Amino acid sequence: MKKTICFFALTAMLISQAKVEAQVSADSAITKLKEGNERFTKGQTLHPNQDFKRIKEVANGQKPFAIIVGCSDSRVPNEIIFDQGIGDLFIVRTAGQVSSYASWGSIEFGNAVLGVKLIVVLGHTSCGAVSAACKIPDVPGHIVTLINAIKPAAELAKKIPGDLVENAVKINVAMEVQQLQALEPVLTKAIKNGSVKIVGAVYNLSTGQVEFLPDNYLETIQN
């Protein structure tokens, strides 16, 4: 019982401290990501916060300005494509950016404890996990848990015109955004009180550009 009380007391203290320190609004964070990606695609990267001085600055604490829930794909290195550095991004990565309990806890930690106000669900073109959900009927081992999570997006993509996989990639991102927005109790409360914004985006493997999806993306394809 004492350990439980101490844990909650410590968590409350960290949340209070982080919220005081957090300086970057969700809209400002989106702007920083867009500007960084533009620099990246134009070959004008600044490589900010990547020196030894930065290592010393963040050694005793972190204040990232965005949470990136992304795919594990090796071709989508988040700090590089957004031209950010050490301590700037709080990153949670799985194949197809499929989230479960460990991922959810990590995302909640980034928001509730670290005070991050922006969560970006980042998919990418030609995603292997999404392609498998669209085209492969049977997969081995625990990979099936990933595929099953993406199947609803794949099924919806089959009902609309255009490239099946690329449509499914966007739909999967939009569905994952909705899933996080409805995740109780931490994120639903944060959405309600306006302390967090959750958005979807897709990275293009061919161009290096990140496209942010409109909030009503699913509505636009279902109407």
C-alpha positions as CSV (number, residue, x, y, z in Angstrom):
1,M,0.0,0.0,0.0
2,K,2.8,2.4,0.9
3,K,4.6,1.7,-2.4
4,T,1.4,2.4,-4.3
5,I,0.9,5.7,-2.5
6,C,4.5,6.8,-3.1
7,F,4.2,5.9,-6.7
8,F,1.1,8.0,-7.3
9,A,2.6,10.9,-5.2
10,L,5.7,10.8,-7.4
11,T,3.7,10.7,-10.6
12,A,1.6,13.7,-9.5
13,M,4.8,15.6,-8.7
14,L,6.4,14.8,-12.0
15,I,3.2,15.8,-13.9
16,S,3.0,19.1,-12.1
17,Q,6.6,19.9,-12.7
18,A,6.5,18.9,-16.4
19,K,3.4,20.9,-17.1
20,V,5.1,24.0,-15.7
21,E,8.2,23.4,-17.8
22,A,6.4,22.6,-21.1
23,Q,6.7,25.6,-23.3
24,V,5.7,24.5,-26.8
25,S,2.1,24.5,-27.8
26,A,0.7,21.8,-30.1
27,D,0.4,24.3,-33.0
28,S,3.9,25.6,-32.5
29,A,5.2,22.0,-32.4
30,I,3.5,21.2,-35.7
31,T,5.1,24.3,-37.2
32,K,8.5,23.2,-36.0
33,L,8.1,19.7,-37.5
34,K,6.9,21.1,-40.8
35,E,9.8,23.6,-41.0
36,G,12.3,20.9,-40.1
37,N,10.9,18.5,-42.8
38,E,11.0,21.3,-45.3
39,R,14.7,21.9,-44.5
40,F,15.3,18.2,-44.9
41,T,13.7,17.9,-48.3
42,K,15.5,20.9,-49.6
43,G,18.9,19.7,-48.4
44,Q,19.2,22.6,-45.9
45,T,19.3,20.7,-42.6
46,L,20.6,22.5,-39.6
47,H,21.3,19.4,-37.5
48,P,20.2,21.2,-34.3
49,N,20.8,20.0,-30.8
50,Q,23.2,17.3,-31.9
51,D,26.5,18.3,-30.2
52,F,28.1,17.5,-26.9
53,K,26.7,20.7,-25.4
54,R,23.2,19.4,-26.0
55,I,24.1,16.0,-24.4
56,K,25.1,17.9,-21.2
57,E,21.9,20.0,-21.4
58,V,19.5,17.1,-21.3
59,A,21.5,14.7,-19.2
60,N,19.4,15.5,-16.1
61,G,16.0,15.8,-17.7
62,Q,14.1,15.9,-21.0
63,K,11.5,18.3,-22.4
64,P,10.6,17.0,-25.9
65,F,8.2,19.1,-27.9
66,A,6.4,16.3,-29.7
67,I,5.6,12.6,-29.4
68,I,6.0,10.6,-32.6
69,V,4.1,7.3,-32.8
70,G,5.8,5.9,-35.9
71,C,6.6,2.8,-37.8
72,S,9.8,0.8,-37.1
73,D,10.8,1.0,-40.8
74,S,14.5,1.8,-41.0
75,R,13.9,4.3,-43.8
76,V,11.9,6.6,-41.6
77,P,14.4,8.0,-39.0
78,N,12.3,10.6,-37.2
79,E,14.9,13.0,-36.0
80,I,16.5,13.1,-39.4
81,I,13.4,13.7,-41.5
82,F,12.2,16.4,-39.1
83,D,15.7,17.9,-38.7
84,Q,15.6,17.7,-34.9
85,G,18.1,16.6,-32.3
86,I,18.7,15.0,-29.0
87,G,15.9,15.5,-26.5
88,D,13.5,17.1,-29.1
89,L,11.2,14.1,-29.9
90,F,9.7,11.4,-27.7
91,I,9.4,8.5,-30.1
92,V,7.4,5.3,-29.9
93,R,7.9,2.9,-32.8
94,T,6.3,-0.4,-33.9
95,A,5.7,-2.0,-37.3
96,G,2.7,-0.2,-38.8
97,Q,2.8,2.1,-35.8
98,V,0.4,-0.4,-34.2
99,S,-0.1,0.5,-30.5
100,S,-0.9,-1.8,-27.5
101,Y,-0.4,-1.5,-23.8
102,A,3.3,-0.8,-23.6
103,S,3.0,1.8,-26.4
104,W,-0.1,3.4,-24.8
105,G,1.7,3.7,-21.5
106,S,4.7,5.3,-23.2
107,I,2.5,7.8,-25.0
108,E,0.6,8.6,-21.8
109,F,4.0,9.1,-20.1
110,G,5.1,11.6,-22.7
111,N,1.9,13.6,-22.3
112,A,1.1,13.3,-18.6
113,V,4.6,13.3,-17.1
114,L,6.7,15.1,-19.7
115,G,4.0,17.6,-20.6
116,V,4.2,17.1,-24.4
117,K,1.2,18.8,-26.1
118,L,1.5,17.2,-29.6
119,I,1.2,13.6,-30.6
120,V,1.8,12.7,-34.2
121,V,0.9,9.3,-35.6
122,L,3.4,8.9,-38.5
123,G,2.8,6.3,-41.2
124,H,4.7,6.1,-44.5
125,T,4.2,5.1,-48.1
126,S,4.8,1.5,-49.2
127,C,4.5,0.2,-45.6
128,G,5.2,-3.5,-45.5
129,A,2.9,-4.1,-42.5
130,V,0.0,-2.4,-44.2
131,S,0.7,-4.1,-47.5
132,A,0.6,-7.5,-45.7
133,A,-2.7,-6.6,-44.2
134,C,-4.1,-5.8,-47.6
135,K,-2.6,-8.7,-49.6
136,I,-1.3,-11.6,-47.5
137,P,-4.0,-13.9,-46.0
138,D,-1.6,-15.7,-43.5
139,V,1.5,-14.5,-41.7
140,P,3.7,-16.3,-39.1
141,G,4.0,-15.9,-35.4
142,H,3.2,-12.7,-33.6
143,I,3.2,-10.7,-36.8
144,V,-0.4,-11.7,-37.0
145,T,-1.2,-9.3,-34.1
146,L,0.1,-6.4,-36.2
147,I,-1.8,-7.5,-39.3
148,N,-5.1,-8.0,-37.4
149,A,-4.8,-4.4,-36.0
150,I,-4.4,-3.0,-39.5
151,K,-7.1,-5.1,-41.2
152,P,-10.0,-2.6,-40.6
153,A,-8.0,0.0,-42.6
154,A,-7.3,-2.5,-45.3
155,E,-10.9,-3.5,-45.6
156,L,-12.1,0.2,-45.8
157,A,-9.4,0.9,-48.4
158,K,-10.8,-1.8,-50.7
159,K,-14.1,0.2,-50.9
160,I,-12.5,3.4,-52.3
161,P,-10.8,4.2,-55.6
162,G,-7.0,4.5,-56.0
163,D,-4.0,2.6,-54.8
164,L,-5.0,0.0,-52.2
165,V,-1.9,0.1,-50.1
166,E,-1.4,3.9,-50.1
167,N,-5.1,4.5,-49.3
168,A,-4.8,1.9,-46.5
169,V,-1.7,3.6,-45.1
170,K,-3.6,6.9,-44.7
171,I,-6.7,5.2,-43.3
172,N,-4.6,3.2,-40.8
173,V,-3.0,6.4,-39.6
174,A,-6.4,8.1,-39.2
175,M,-7.9,5.2,-37.4
176,E,-4.9,5.1,-35.0
177,V,-5.4,8.8,-34.3
178,Q,-9.0,8.1,-33.4
179,Q,-7.9,5.2,-31.2
180,L,-5.5,7.4,-29.2
181,Q,-8.1,10.2,-28.9
182,A,-10.4,7.6,-27.3
183,L,-7.8,6.1,-25.0
184,E,-9.0,6.4,-21.4
185,P,-8.3,7.9,-19.0
186,V,-5.2,9.9,-19.7
187,L,-5.6,10.9,-23.3
188,T,-9.4,11.4,-23.3
189,K,-9.0,13.8,-20.4
190,A,-6.1,15.6,-22.1
191,I,-8.2,16.0,-25.3
192,K,-11.1,17.3,-23.3
193,N,-9.1,19.9,-21.4
194,G,-7.1,20.9,-24.5
195,S,-3.7,19.9,-23.2
196,V,-2.9,17.7,-26.1
197,K,-3.5,17.5,-29.9
198,I,-3.3,14.2,-31.8
199,V,-2.8,14.4,-35.5
200,G,-1.9,12.0,-38.4
201,A,0.8,12.3,-41.0
202,V,2.4,10.2,-43.7
203,Y,6.0,10.2,-44.8
204,N,6.8,9.7,-48.5
205,L,9.7,7.4,-49.0
206,S,10.4,8.7,-52.5
207,T,10.4,12.4,-51.8
208,G,11.1,12.7,-48.0
209,Q,8.1,14.9,-47.5
210,V,5.7,14.5,-44.6
211,E,2.0,15.1,-45.4
212,F,-0.2,16.0,-42.4
213,L,-3.7,14.6,-42.8
214,P,-6.8,16.7,-42.2
215,D,-8.6,16.0,-38.9
216,N,-11.7,14.9,-40.8
217,Y,-9.8,12.6,-43.3
218,L,-12.0,9.5,-42.6
219,E,-15.1,11.6,-43.1
220,T,-13.9,12.8,-46.5
221,I,-13.3,9.3,-47.9
222,Q,-16.5,7.8,-46.4
223,N,-18.9,10.5,-47.8
